[in-house]
Every structure is written in structure tokens, then in C-alpha cells.
Amino acid sequence: MKRRFLITGGAGFIGSNLVDRLLASDVEHITVVDDFNDFYEPEIKRANIREHLADPRYKLAEVDIRDRAALENIFAGRDFDCIVHLAARAGVRPSLTEPELYSETNINGTLNLLELARHHNIKQFVFGSSSSVYGINAKVPFSEDDPIRQPISPYAATKGAGELICHAYSHLYGIRCVCLRFFTVYGPRQRPDLAIHKFAKLISEGKSIPVFGDGTTRRDYTYVDDIIAGVVAAIEYEGSDYEVFNLGESRTVELRELISLLEKELDTHAVIDRQPPQPGDVPQTFADVDKARKLLGYNPQTQIEEGIRRFIEWFRTTENHRMKA
Ligand SMILES: NC(=O)c1ccc[n+]([C@@H]2O[C@H](COP(=O)([O-])OP(=O)(O)OC[C@H]3O[C@@H](n4cnc5c(N)ncnc54)[C@H](O)[C@@H]3O)[C@@H](O)[C@H]2O)c1
């Protein structure tokens, strides 16, 4: 059982949910590395970790993963059994306007962490990859054996590169690298730039929602609790030194169906502002999760209808708090 963790991006959406889960277990200590950048409001990230800060097993390092020397200091006096690397510039569309930033953070930052794993003898490395690596893969569902040579955004290319660097380090230095391809994650604390959260906010404010394309794009939406269960299984995974797993719900939902679910839960009609399709956006994602089921015991539980209900419950409470503050 691994009990000493370095978690990058631990103040973000997925990272903070993971920390919740680990602090509820018998961990020895967790160090979170996060730079609280303004990709979205840093205040949201501060709120995500407020309760974590009160736990004596938790330590926060406000460090940029591009800064190798600052990362090195974190290792003084602390040993780790496992690195869970979730810090990244996430988001497909902004990667078209800031490709250097995406490359420096997602590729060089990942390399920095693998170098630290190597020099500090950390034998388990879990890497937060993305379904976007499949790009315009025509075959569905997407399986881990499909080639990933067709990314269509800088973001997707940096995630593919991250997986490749993981492979090199696992081969050279015996670090077990488990790459997890997350399929559109949603649930409490979801990033405000992602469709479900963005749409919920606009609809509840009576504003129109931008819909890119004709609404027939499809996504495999994965509830955050299912993702966290997959990450925890990857932390404990003791099979081969390098594996890639899809973590999705293995069901695709059309954008217009998603909007209907939001309308139902918010009890309001959405006003659609139709826009042309966006460069970098893939037409569909759909995960084959057989490998994760078999090797990780992954078993996604949350259907989109229930997940959206739970997300809106969280959204309403959070918005109410914000309005009162
Ligand atoms: N949310 C999804 O649907 C989804 C899908 C596929 C992959 N992913 C991947 O999962 C991981 C977590 O995503 P998320 O949705 O929680 O995003 P998020 O933006 O909420 O979390 C990422 C965290 O990393 C931190 N970070 C970014 N750059 C950093 C840097 N240079 N140094 C230190 N910290 C830095 C951010 O401040 C943020 O708190 C990312 O690697 C993302 O690419 C997410």
C-alpha cells in the first residue's frame, strides 16, 4: 500500500477530488504541487483545497513544475512512494493560441517530474493523459492499441508526448508508469471552462450558450468519482512497468442530448447561439474500457443522467455560497 504521495495539480478539479479521497484513507503524507495559475480563477483552486490545509498530513508547495530547482527543494526531508502527475495546461482551444506554454508545461514539466522520480528512486508514476491523444481516430470505441499519430491540437500532441517520455523512463530506469487517458471528466469542482459547467452557468443566468457545430458531436462523459477510482487503482497497480489505460464511461452522448439533460435539471430552456465548428475539437470520443476493467478492476458506475443531477446539485450550492460571499 502506497502511503506517501506527491500530487501535481492537486488544487485543480481532478487533483483536489483525488486528495479528498486519499486523505479519507490512511495515507502518511501528501504534498501537493500547484502554481495556482490564472487559466481559470485561482480563487476556485484555493477553495478546492481549503479543507485539505487543515489536515496535518497535507503540505502545499506553490511551485511551477517548469521550475526544476524549486521542485528539487520539495524532496528535502520528504520521501515519496508515488507521484501522481496531474498538473498541466488543460483545454484544447487555448492550446492553439499558446502552444509554447502548453509544450513547456506539459512536456518539459513532465520530464522534470520523471527526472525527480529517477533521482529520488520513486518507483510508481501515474500520468494524467487524455482521450484527445486519439485525435481523429475513426475507429470506435477507442482502444489503447489504436495508433495515436493523429492529434489535432497542440494540447493533444503534448499529452501524447508525455506518454512517450513516460515509456522511455520506465524502460531506462524501472519506474512503473501508468498513463491514464481521461475521457471528458465532470462532476463537483469541474473546471469552469468545460462545457457542462460553462453551459450550466450561462443557462442559469438566462444567457445564450455557444454551440459549436450542429450539436451532433459526441463525448464519453466520465463522472469524477469513477475517474478517481481509476486513479487509485493505478496507484496500486503492480503489473508491468508501462501501461496505458482508457478511463471513460464507455457511453457517448450527443451535445444536444447533454443540453437537454441540463435543461431538465435546471428547469429552464437553453437559448442556443450556433457557432461554426472549432479547430482542434474532435468529432467524437468513446472509450473502450475493457483493459482497465481487467487489469485495474475499473468499474464506472455513474450514468450521465445521475451525474448531471449530482453536478447541478453541487453547482447550485456553490453558486449560492458565491452570491452570499
Ligand atoms: N477534466 C478533464 O476532462 C480532463 C480530460 C483529460 C485529461 N485531463 C487531464 O487531467 C489533469 C487534471 O485536469 P483538471 O481538469 O483537473 O484541470 P485543472 O486545470 O483543474 O487542474 C490542473 C492543475 O494543475 C495546475 N497547474 C497547471 N500548470 C501548472 C504548472 N506549470 N505548475 C504547477 N501546477 C500547474 C493548475 O493550477 C491546476 O490546479 C490535466 O493533466 C488534464 O490535462 C483532464
The ligand as a Gaussian input file, in Angstrom:
#p B3LYP/6-31G(d) Opt

LIG

0 1
 N      -11.003000      17.459000     -16.916000
 C      -10.951000      16.670000     -17.990000
 O      -11.988000      16.407000     -18.628000
 C       -9.658000      16.059000     -18.438000
 C       -9.687000      15.206000     -19.547000
 C       -8.492000      14.639000     -19.988000
 C       -7.309000      14.890000     -19.320000
 N       -7.304000      15.739000     -18.256000
 C       -6.014000      15.980000     -17.586000
 O       -6.185000      15.779000     -16.195000
 C       -5.337000      16.672000     -15.466000
 C       -6.167000      17.481000     -14.480000
 O       -7.142000      18.230000     -15.195000
 P       -8.227000      19.150000     -14.478000
 O       -9.447000      19.119000     -15.315000
 O       -8.310000      18.811000     -13.029000
 O       -7.567000      20.577000     -14.687000
 P       -7.294000      21.763000     -13.663000
 O       -6.806000      22.899000     -14.505000
 O       -8.466000      21.984000     -12.783000
 O       -6.090000      21.182000     -12.797000
 C       -4.759000      21.281000     -13.175000
 C       -3.990000      21.924000     -12.028000
 O       -2.618000      21.998000     -12.421000
 C       -2.108000      23.239000     -12.027000
 N       -1.006000      23.600000     -12.922000
 C       -1.070000      23.905000     -14.249000
 N        0.123000      24.252000     -14.710000
 C        0.990000      24.131000     -13.670000
 C        2.391000      24.350000     -13.506000
 N        3.140000      24.790000     -14.524000
 N        2.942000      24.117000     -12.306000
 C        2.189000      23.690000     -11.260000
 N        0.866000      23.485000     -11.343000
 C        0.274000      23.710000     -12.528000
 C       -3.268000      24.209000     -12.150000
 O       -3.101000      25.359000     -11.341000
 C       -4.451000      23.353000     -11.734000
 O       -4.743000      23.497000     -10.358000
 C       -4.623000      17.525000     -16.520000
 O       -3.373000      16.939000     -16.776000
 C       -5.524000      17.412000     -17.737000
 O       -4.797000      17.602000     -18.933000
 C       -8.444000      16.324000     -17.802000

